[in-house]
Amino acid sequence: MFNNIGISGLIIIFAIALIVFGPAKLPQLGRAFGDTLREFRNSTKGIADDPQPQDDHLLK
């Protein structure tokens, strides 16, 4: 996902986020982003683990 972003790019993104949101909000934003990412991963894992129904009547 972040293969093309180097260290300097991450530093610039962090500096912009620090300017926009301030140092007090960054931990809350990071926690919310982590919770959202974790919930998304759990949801997609549940979908991927469900067996796919076979539509044999479509093949005939």
Phi and psi in degrees as GROMACS dihedral restraints (atoms count N, CA, C in turn):
[ dihedral_restraints ]
;  ai    aj    ak    al  type     phi  dphi    fc
    3     4     5     6     1  -109.2    20    10
    4     5     6     7     1    33.6    20    10
    6     7     8     9     1   -66.8    20    10
    7     8     9    10     1   -31.6    20    10
    9    10    11    12     1   -91.1    20    10
   10    11    12    13     1    -4.3    20    10
   12    13    14    15     1   -95.3    20    10
   13    14    15    16     1   122.4    20    10
   15    16    17    18     1   -89.2    20    10
   16    17    18    19     1  -175.5    20    10
   18    19    20    21     1   -62.3    20    10
   19    20    21    22     1   -42.2    20    10
   21    22    23    24     1   -65.2    20    10
   22    23    24    25     1   -35.9    20    10
   24    25    26    27     1   -65.3    20    10
   25    26    27    28     1   -41.1    20    10
   27    28    29    30     1   -65.3    20    10
   28    29    30    31     1   -37.7    20    10
   30    31    32    33     1   -65.6    20    10
   31    32    33    34     1   -40.6    20    10
   33    34    35    36     1   -65.6    20    10
   34    35    36    37     1   -43.7    20    10
   36    37    38    39     1   -61.7    20    10
   37    38    39    40     1   -43.2    20    10
   39    40    41    42     1   -64.6    20    10
   40    41    42    43     1   -40.0    20    10
   42    43    44    45     1   -65.7    20    10
   43    44    45    46     1   -41.4    20    10
   45    46    47    48     1   -64.9    20    10
   46    47    48    49     1   -42.6    20    10
   48    49    50    51     1   -62.9    20    10
   49    50    51    52     1   -38.4    20    10
   51    52    53    54     1   -64.9    20    10
   52    53    54    55     1   -39.6    20    10
   54    55    56    57     1   -69.2    20    10
   55    56    57    58     1   -43.9    20    10
   57    58    59    60     1   -71.7    20    10
   58    59    60    61     1   -47.8    20    10
   60    61    62    63     1   -97.5    20    10
   61    62    63    64     1   -22.9    20    10
   63    64    65    66     1    85.9    20    10
   64    65    66    67     1   158.9    20    10
   66    67    68    69     1   -69.2    20    10
   67    68    69    70     1   -22.6    20    10
   69    70    71    72     1   -75.8    20    10
   70    71    72    73     1   -30.7    20    10
   72    73    74    75     1   -88.6    20    10
   73    74    75    76     1   -20.5    20    10
   75    76    77    78     1   -59.8    20    10
   76    77    78    79     1   -44.1    20    10
   78    79    80    81     1   -61.8    20    10
   79    80    81    82     1   -37.9    20    10
   81    82    83    84     1   -66.2    20    10
   82    83    84    85     1   -41.8    20    10
   84    85    86    87     1   -65.8    20    10
   85    86    87    88     1   -41.3    20    10
   87    88    89    90     1   -63.3    20    10
   88    89    90    91     1   -41.6    20    10
   90    91    92    93     1   -65.1    20    10
   91    92    93    94     1   -43.4    20    10
   93    94    95    96     1   -64.6    20    10
   94    95    96    97     1   -40.9    20    10
   96    97    98    99     1   -63.7    20    10
   97    98    99   100     1   -42.3    20    10
   99   100   101   102     1   -63.9    20    10
  100   101   102   103     1   -42.6    20    10
  102   103   104   105     1   -63.7    20    10
  103   104   105   106     1   -41.1    20    10
  105   106   107   108     1   -65.0    20    10
  106   107   108   109     1   -44.1    20    10
  108   109   110   111     1   -64.1    20    10
  109   110   111   112     1   -40.7    20    10
  111   112   113   114     1   -64.0    20    10
  112   113   114   115     1   -43.8    20    10
  114   115   116   117     1   -64.8    20    10
  115   116   117   118     1   -41.0    20    10
  117   118   119   120     1   -62.7    20    10
  118   119   120   121     1   -43.9    20    10
  120   121   122   123     1   -63.1    20    10
  121   122   123   124     1   -43.2    20    10
  123   124   125   126     1   -64.4    20    10
  124   125   126   127     1   -38.2    20    10
  126   127   128   129     1   -67.4    20    10
  127   128   129   130     1   -44.1    20    10
  129   130   131   132     1   -70.9    20    10
  130   131   132   133     1   -30.2    20    10
  132   133   134   135     1   -66.3    20    10
  133   134   135   136     1   -40.3    20    10
  135   136   137   138     1   -64.4    20    10
  136   137   138   139     1   -36.7    20    10
  138   139   140   141     1   -70.7    20    10
  139   140   141   142     1   -41.1    20    10
  141   142   143   144     1   -69.2    20    10
  142   143   144   145     1   -28.6    20    10
  144   145   146   147     1   -80.8    20    10
  145   146   147   148     1   -18.8    20    10
  147   148   149   150     1   -68.3    20    10
  148   149   150   151     1   135.2    20    10
  150   151   152   153     1   -69.6    20    10
  151   152   153   154     1   142.5    20    10
  153   154   155   156     1   -81.1    20    10
  154   155   156   157     1   134.8    20    10
  156   157   158   159     1   -69.8    20    10
  157   158   159   160     1   143.4    20    10
  159   160   161   162     1   -90.5    20    10
  160   161   162   163     1   127.5    20    10
  162   163   164   165     1  -102.6    20    10
  163   164   165   166     1    71.1    20    10
  165   166   167   168     1   -66.2    20    10
  166   167   168   169     1   -30.8    20    10
  168   169   170   171     1   -68.6    20    10
  169   170   171   172     1   -20.9    20    10
  171   172   173   174     1   -78.3    20    10
  172   173   174   175     1   -24.8    20    10
  174   175   176   177     1   -80.1    20    10
  175   176   177   178     1   -19.2    20    10
